[in-house]
Amino acid sequence: MPGDELPGDAVAQVPARSARHAAELVAFRRDLHAHPELGYAEVRTTRVVRERLERAGLRPVVLPGGTGLWCDVGRGERATALRADIDALPVADLKDVPYRSTHEGTAHACGHDVHTSAVLGAGLVLAELDEAGLLRGRVRLVFQPAEEQMPGGALDVIAAQVIEPVDEIFALHCDPRIEVGRIGVREGPITAACDRIKVVLHGPGGHTARPHLTTDLVQALGTLVTELPAALAKRVDPRSGLSVVWGRVSAGSAPNAIPERGELEGTLRCLDTETWNSAPMLVRQLADTIVAPYGASAEVTYVRGVPPVDNEASCAEVLAEAARRSIGPRAVVPTPQSLGGEDFAWYLEHVPGALGRLGTAAPRERHSRDLHQGSFDVDEAAVELGARVLATAALLALARTAGADDLASDA
């Protein structure tokens, strides 16, 4: 594996250099956690990340939309990228901790504060190595807005041509099912495709005493709630893992009046790209078929989200080797493909890369605090461990690229 040939053995220096930033990174994470901002509104988050990078002697560039930024460490024509997402969720923070969210109804309930702090820490370590003459190449730090919004802020980063000089890209995502000190790595698909569905049913309305003279819209809506997921499952390969779950149902305002309008919103997730491509047409066809016997009309709004994150094999191995070198030989654990969506997938349509699972569960923790819940929190040792893994992955990837260039020149 590349890395041994790095000048001064930069890889071996990462853990100690990263550990010296541990307290600062935890404080930084807590500050972000107390001041969460939703997608495309991450003004303060962008500012504090930019200011810390500037104090390290770097030159961050804010994205054209005004939130999110990127920053290069080192020099070279090509680059390896490390990506963090910086936005929070519209979820109330339910924890009784000193760093509880100060923004009502908004919380870092998915760990993006950890991701941001870890990439920042990796950047600080790499900047030190560069100053010492030990960084062989260029690393691009990407702090991306709006990951939680479909189809995701990754597309804004791509549109701004930020990844054009990038050869490989790496990221970590918090996983409360994995113990701190472990990194979940998987070759191939590691997340699912995720889309958003909204169905609006229309009918003439009427009196509940005379449903036969109108369209029983609530009955039609209830049938759609149960029948659409079931029918979809029978129309696709069961190995695709297609799942439709509704998050909002709304109809009517009086107990004795049949409404003229009903609404249904949820997400569709699946594990393979072929099923993902066929899903919009199937949803529209089945919605019309299911509500037709009731005389209702269905208006389907299908919002394309993200494809599955498909980890490139050699990049996944770089991430695994980085975990073994920077944490220990038993740091890597296998991880299953998740039905969660991640807009990191868009980067992998342009450059190879890998997303890993950052263990955040405290040792022997009895109750897992799941993502997207107001009670979500992490063992904060994960912040610095994430920084060292990402910094090491960047060094290994740069060494591999340099080795390939040397072979090409020899040829």
Secondary structure as the mmCIF struct_conf table of DSSP 4:
data_model
#
loop_
_struct_conf.conf_type_id
_struct_conf.id
_struct_conf.beg_label_comp_id
_struct_conf.beg_label_asym_id
_struct_conf.beg_label_seq_id
_struct_conf.end_label_comp_id
_struct_conf.end_label_asym_id
_struct_conf.end_label_seq_id
TURN_TY1_P TURN_TY1_P1 PRO A 2 GLU A 5
BEND BEND1 LEU A 6 LEU A 6
HELX_RH_3T_P HELX_RH_3T_P1 PRO A 7 ASP A 9
HELX_RH_AL_P HELX_RH_AL_P1 ALA A 10 ALA A 19
TURN_TY1_P TURN_TY1_P2 ARG A 20 HIS A 21
HELX_RH_AL_P HELX_RH_AL_P2 ALA A 22 ALA A 34
BEND BEND2 HIS A 35 HIS A 35
TURN_TY1_P TURN_TY1_P3 GLY A 39 TYR A 40
HELX_RH_AL_P HELX_RH_AL_P3 VAL A 43 ARG A 55
TURN_TY1_P TURN_TY1_P4 ALA A 56 GLY A 57
STRN STRN1 VAL A 61 VAL A 62
TURN_TY1_P TURN_TY1_P5 PRO A 64 GLY A 65
BEND BEND3 GLY A 66 THR A 67
STRN STRN2 LEU A 69 GLY A 74
BEND BEND4 GLU A 77 ARG A 78
STRN STRN3 ALA A 79 ASP A 85
STRN STRN4 LEU A 89 LEU A 89
BEND BEND5 PRO A 90 PRO A 90
BEND BEND6 VAL A 97 VAL A 97
TURN_TY1_P TURN_TY1_P6 PRO A 98 TYR A 99
BEND BEND7 THR A 102 HIS A 103
TURN_TY1_P TURN_TY1_P7 GLU A 104 GLY A 105
STRN STRN5 ALA A 107 ALA A 107
BEND BEND8 CYS A 110 GLY A 111
HELX_RH_AL_P HELX_RH_AL_P4 HIS A 112 GLU A 131
TURN_TY1_P TURN_TY1_P8 ALA A 132 GLY A 133
BEND BEND9 GLY A 137 GLY A 137
STRN STRN6 ARG A 138 GLN A 144
BEND BEND10 PRO A 145 PRO A 145
TURN_TY1_P TURN_TY1_P9 GLU A 147 GLU A 148
BEND BEND11 GLN A 149 GLN A 149
TURN_TY1_P TURN_TY1_P10 MET A 150 PRO A 151
TURN_TY1_P TURN_TY1_P11 GLY A 153 GLY A 153
HELX_RH_AL_P HELX_RH_AL_P5 ALA A 154 ALA A 159
TURN_TY1_P TURN_TY1_P12 ALA A 160 PRO A 165
STRN STRN7 VAL A 166 GLU A 179
TURN_TY1_P TURN_TY1_P13 VAL A 180 GLY A 181
STRN STRN8 ILE A 183 VAL A 185
BEND BEND12 GLU A 187 GLU A 187
STRN STRN9 GLY A 188 PRO A 189
BEND BEND13 THR A 191 THR A 191
STRN STRN10 ALA A 193 HIS A 202
STRN STRN11 GLY A 206 HIS A 207
TURN_TY1_P TURN_TY1_P14 THR A 208 ALA A 209
HELX_RH_3T_P HELX_RH_3T_P2 PRO A 211 LEU A 213
BEND BEND14 THR A 214 THR A 214
HELX_RH_AL_P HELX_RH_AL_P6 LEU A 217 ARG A 235
BEND BEND15 VAL A 236 VAL A 236
HELX_RH_3T_P HELX_RH_3T_P3 PRO A 238 SER A 240
STRN STRN12 SER A 243 ALA A 251
BEND BEND16 SER A 253 ALA A 254
TURN_TY1_P TURN_TY1_P15 PRO A 255 ASN A 256
STRN STRN13 ALA A 257 ILE A 258
BEND BEND17 GLU A 260 GLU A 260
STRN STRN14 ARG A 261 CYS A 270
BEND BEND18 LEU A 271 ASP A 272
HELX_RH_AL_P HELX_RH_AL_P7 THR A 273 VAL A 291
HELX_RH_3T_P HELX_RH_3T_P4 ALA A 292 TYR A 294
TURN_TY1_P TURN_TY1_P16 GLY A 295 GLY A 295
STRN STRN15 SER A 297 VAL A 306
STRN STRN16 ASP A 310 ASN A 311
HELX_RH_AL_P HELX_RH_AL_P8 ALA A 313 SER A 326
TURN_TY1_P TURN_TY1_P17 ILE A 327 ILE A 327
TURN_TY1_P TURN_TY1_P18 PRO A 329 ARG A 330
STRN STRN17 VAL A 332 PRO A 334
HELX_LH_PP_P HELX_LH_PP_P1 PRO A 336 SER A 338
BEND BEND19 LEU A 339 LEU A 339
TURN_TY1_P TURN_TY1_P19 ASP A 343 ASP A 343
HELX_RH_AL_P HELX_RH_AL_P9 PHE A 344 TYR A 347
TURN_TY1_P TURN_TY1_P20 LEU A 348 HIS A 350
BEND BEND20 VAL A 351 VAL A 351
STRN STRN18 GLY A 353 ALA A 361
HELX_LH_PP_P HELX_LH_PP_P2 ALA A 362 ALA A 362
TURN_TY1_P TURN_TY1_P21 PRO A 363 ARG A 364
BEND BEND21 ARG A 366 HIS A 367
TURN_TY1_P TURN_TY1_P22 LEU A 371 HIS A 372
BEND BEND22 GLN A 373 GLN A 373
TURN_TY1_P TURN_TY1_P23 GLY A 374 SER A 375
TURN_TY1_P TURN_TY1_P24 GLU A 380 GLU A 380
HELX_RH_AL_P HELX_RH_AL_P10 ALA A 381 ASP A 410
#
